[in-house]
Amino acid sequence: MTIKVLLADDQTLLRSAFRILVDSEPDMRVVGEASDGAQAYELARRERPDVVLMDIRMPGTDGLAATRMISQDPELTGVKVVILTTFEVDDYVVQALRAGASGFLGKGAEPDELLHAIRIADGGEALLSPAATKGLIATFLAQGDGAAQGPGGAGAERLATLTGREREVLVLVAGGLSNDEIAERLDVSPLTVKTHVNRAMAKLGARDRAQLVVIAYESGLVRPRAH
């Protein structure tokens, strides 16, 4: 299966570099390029990419608005948005995760990291680096721990739908652990962990693991600690 990638960035040179990199891989190809968010959304509807590499700061419709448009479109439920940003963690990134992004990556990432991120997003796994997760938690600390509504309107009351093991897995997902790491921690198989994660996502209305992290903190299930 070939991973279809859409590039959205207002810098032509950067898009060209990304295209060369992506198209050099046998399992992925670029299906379109957009210079602003509105164009990214229209191309996403037309090309149905698997992954969109989305810059946040673009003229006109920015990446945040485009991410929200894509995530709210019922015809684009399978499209994963990976936010590309000069600063790996900032308030825009938190908003993008709430809007439906699957994760984010710093523009200074190595080529192999970018390609790995595309494959990870396409596979539905976590796309939050340890540094990014810490930054996300720090942002919640700065905002206070009020139980705001998370993605899909998931508040603390929604957690009542989870089983005890699903809540336990959710806490570990919020800590940035992979399925393999959670499996080792709980002494179960990675497949069992994946099943719990998928059930938690379905019950909480989360598109992916990145949104599970947001829900875990906004619901109060996990409370960040300042260091």
VEXDREN-2710 file (C-alpha; in Angstrom, 1 decimal):
% VEXDREN-2710
k/r/px/py/pz
1/MET/0.0/0.0/0.0
2/THR/1.3/3.5/-0.9
3/ILE/0.9/6.2/1.6
4/LYS/-0.6/9.3/-0.1
5/VAL/0.8/12.5/1.3
6/LEU/-0.4/16.1/0.9
7/LEU/2.0/19.0/1.6
8/ALA/0.7/22.3/2.9
9/ASP/3.3/25.1/3.5
10/ASP/3.6/28.6/2.1
11/GLN/7.3/28.1/1.4
12/THR/7.8/26.7/-2.1
13/LEU/11.4/25.7/-1.5
14/LEU/10.4/23.7/1.6
15/ARG/7.6/22.0/-0.2
16/SER/9.9/21.0/-3.0
17/ALA/12.4/19.5/-0.5
18/PHE/9.6/17.6/1.2
19/ARG/8.3/16.3/-2.1
20/ILE/11.7/15.0/-3.2
21/LEU/12.1/13.3/0.2
22/VAL/8.7/11.7/0.2
23/ASP/8.7/10.6/-3.4
24/SER/12.1/9.0/-2.9
25/GLU/10.4/6.4/-0.7
26/PRO/8.9/3.3/-2.4
27/ASP/5.9/3.2/0.0
28/MET/4.7/6.8/-0.3
29/ARG/4.0/9.6/-2.8
30/VAL/3.0/13.2/-2.8
31/VAL/-0.5/13.7/-4.2
32/GLY/-0.7/17.5/-4.0
33/GLU/0.8/20.7/-2.7
34/ALA/-1.0/23.6/-1.0
35/SER/0.3/27.1/-0.1
36/ASP/-2.5/27.9/2.3
37/GLY/-5.1/26.2/4.5
38/ALA/-8.1/26.7/2.2
39/GLN/-6.2/25.1/-0.7
40/ALA/-5.1/22.3/1.6
41/TYR/-8.7/21.5/2.5
42/GLU/-9.9/21.5/-1.1
43/LEU/-7.0/19.2/-2.1
44/ALA/-7.7/16.9/0.8
45/ARG/-11.3/16.5/-0.4
46/ARG/-10.2/15.9/-4.0
47/GLU/-7.1/13.7/-3.4
48/ARG/-8.1/11.9/-0.2
49/PRO/-4.5/11.7/1.2
50/ASP/-3.6/9.4/4.0
51/VAL/-1.4/12.1/5.7
52/VAL/-1.3/15.9/5.5
53/LEU/1.9/17.6/6.5
54/MET/0.5/20.9/7.6
55/ASP/2.3/24.2/8.4
56/ILE/0.5/26.2/11.1
57/ARG/1.4/29.7/10.0
58/MET/0.2/30.3/6.5
59/PRO/-1.4/33.4/4.9
60/GLY/-5.1/33.5/4.6
61/THR/-6.6/30.3/6.0
62/ASP/-3.9/29.1/8.4
63/GLY/-3.1/25.5/9.3
64/LEU/-5.1/25.5/12.5
65/ALA/-8.4/26.4/10.6
66/ALA/-7.5/23.9/7.8
67/THR/-7.0/21.1/10.4
68/ARG/-10.3/21.8/12.0
69/MET/-12.0/21.8/8.6
70/ILE/-10.5/18.5/7.7
71/SER/-11.2/16.8/11.0
72/GLN/-14.8/18.0/11.0
73/ASP/-15.5/16.8/7.5
74/PRO/-17.2/13.3/7.7
75/GLU/-15.8/12.4/4.3
76/LEU/-12.2/12.9/5.5
77/THR/-12.3/10.8/8.7
78/GLY/-9.3/8.7/7.5
79/VAL/-7.1/11.7/6.9
80/LYS/-4.3/12.2/9.4
81/VAL/-2.9/15.7/9.9
82/VAL/0.7/16.1/11.1
83/ILE/1.5/19.7/12.1
84/LEU/4.9/21.0/11.0
85/THR/6.1/23.9/13.2
86/THR/9.3/25.9/13.7
87/PHE/8.7/25.7/17.4
88/GLU/7.9/22.1/18.5
89/VAL/5.6/23.3/21.3
90/ASP/3.4/26.4/21.4
91/ASP/-0.2/27.3/22.0
92/TYR/-1.0/26.9/18.3
93/VAL/0.1/23.2/18.5
94/VAL/-2.2/22.6/21.5
95/GLN/-5.1/24.2/19.6
96/ALA/-4.2/22.1/16.5
97/LEU/-4.4/18.9/18.6
98/ARG/-7.8/19.9/19.9
99/ALA/-8.8/20.7/16.4
100/GLY/-8.0/17.2/15.3
101/ALA/-4.4/17.0/14.4
102/SER/-2.7/13.6/14.9
103/GLY/0.5/15.0/16.2
104/PHE/3.3/17.4/15.4
105/LEU/6.9/17.5/14.3
106/GLY/9.5/20.3/14.4
107/LYS/10.7/21.6/11.1
108/GLY/14.2/20.9/12.2
109/ALA/13.6/17.2/12.3
110/GLU/15.9/14.9/10.4
111/PRO/14.7/13.4/7.1
112/ASP/14.4/10.0/8.6
113/GLU/12.3/11.4/11.5
114/LEU/9.9/13.0/9.0
115/LEU/9.4/9.8/7.0
116/HIS/9.0/7.9/10.2
117/ALA/6.3/10.4/11.4
118/ILE/4.4/9.9/8.2
119/ARG/4.4/6.2/8.6
120/ILE/3.5/6.4/12.3
121/ALA/0.6/8.8/11.6
122/ASP/-0.7/6.6/8.7
123/GLY/-0.7/3.6/11.1
124/GLY/-2.6/5.5/13.7
125/GLU/0.1/5.3/16.4
126/ALA/1.2/8.1/18.7
127/LEU/3.0/11.0/17.1
128/LEU/4.1/13.0/20.1
129/SER/7.8/13.0/20.9
130/PRO/8.9/13.0/24.6
131/ALA/9.8/16.7/24.2
132/ALA/6.5/17.5/22.6
133/THR/4.5/15.6/25.3
134/LYS/6.4/17.5/28.1
135/GLY/5.7/20.8/26.3
136/LEU/2.0/19.9/25.9
137/ILE/1.8/19.1/29.6
138/ALA/3.6/22.4/30.4
139/THR/1.0/24.3/28.4
140/PHE/-1.8/22.7/30.4
141/LEU/0.0/23.7/33.6
142/ALA/0.2/27.3/32.3
143/GLN/-3.5/27.2/31.5
144/GLY/-4.6/25.7/34.8
145/ASP/-6.2/22.3/35.2
146/GLY/-9.8/23.3/34.7
147/ALA/-11.7/20.4/33.1
148/ALA/-12.4/21.9/29.7
149/GLN/-14.2/20.0/27.0
150/GLY/-11.7/17.9/25.0
151/PRO/-11.9/16.8/21.4
152/GLY/-15.3/15.6/20.4
153/GLY/-16.8/17.2/23.6
154/ALA/-15.2/14.7/25.8
155/GLY/-15.4/15.9/29.5
156/ALA/-14.8/14.1/32.7
157/GLU/-18.2/12.5/32.6
158/ARG/-17.3/10.7/29.4
159/LEU/-14.6/8.8/31.2
160/ALA/-17.4/6.9/33.0
161/THR/-17.9/4.9/29.8
162/LEU/-14.4/3.4/30.1
163/THR/-13.5/0.2/31.9
164/GLY/-10.9/0.2/34.6
165/ARG/-8.2/-1.2/32.3
166/GLU/-9.1/1.3/29.5
167/ARG/-8.6/4.1/32.0
168/GLU/-5.3/2.6/33.1
169/VAL/-4.2/2.4/29.4
170/LEU/-5.3/5.9/28.8
171/VAL/-3.2/7.2/31.7
172/LEU/-0.1/5.5/30.1
173/VAL/-0.9/6.8/26.7
174/ALA/-1.0/10.3/28.2
175/GLY/2.4/9.6/29.6
176/GLY/3.7/9.2/26.0
177/LEU/4.2/5.4/26.2
178/SER/4.0/3.3/23.0
179/ASN/1.8/0.2/22.7
180/ASP/4.9/-2.0/23.3
181/GLU/5.9/0.0/26.4
182/ILE/2.4/-0.2/27.8
183/ALA/2.2/-3.9/27.1
184/GLU/5.5/-4.5/29.0
185/ARG/4.2/-2.3/31.9
186/LEU/0.9/-4.2/32.2
187/ASP/2.3/-7.6/31.2
188/VAL/-0.1/-8.1/28.3
189/SER/0.4/-8.3/24.6
190/PRO/0.7/-5.2/22.3
191/LEU/-2.4/-6.4/20.5
192/THR/-4.4/-6.3/23.7
193/VAL/-3.1/-2.8/24.4
194/LYS/-4.1/-1.7/20.9
195/THR/-7.6/-3.1/21.4
196/HIS/-8.0/-1.1/24.7
197/VAL/-6.7/2.0/23.0
198/ASN/-9.1/1.6/20.0
199/ARG/-12.0/1.1/22.4
200/ALA/-11.1/4.2/24.4
201/MET/-10.9/6.2/21.2
202/ALA/-14.3/5.0/20.1
203/LYS/-15.9/5.7/23.4
204/LEU/-14.4/9.2/23.8
205/GLY/-14.8/10.3/20.2
206/ALA/-11.1/10.7/19.7
207/ARG/-9.6/10.4/16.2
208/ASP/-6.3/9.1/17.4
209/ARG/-3.8/8.8/20.3
210/ALA/-2.8/12.5/20.2
211/GLN/-6.4/13.5/21.1
212/LEU/-6.5/10.8/23.8
213/VAL/-3.6/12.7/25.5
214/VAL/-5.6/16.0/25.3
215/ILE/-8.7/14.3/26.7
216/ALA/-6.7/12.7/29.6
217/TYR/-5.5/16.1/30.8
218/GLU/-8.6/18.1/30.1
219/SER/-10.8/15.6/31.8
220/GLY/-8.6/15.6/34.9
221/LEU/-7.9/11.9/34.7
222/VAL/-4.2/12.9/34.5
223/ARG/-2.9/16.0/36.3
224/PRO/0.4/17.4/35.2
225/ARG/3.0/18.0/37.8
226/ALA/5.4/21.0/37.7
227/HIS/9.1/20.1/38.0
END
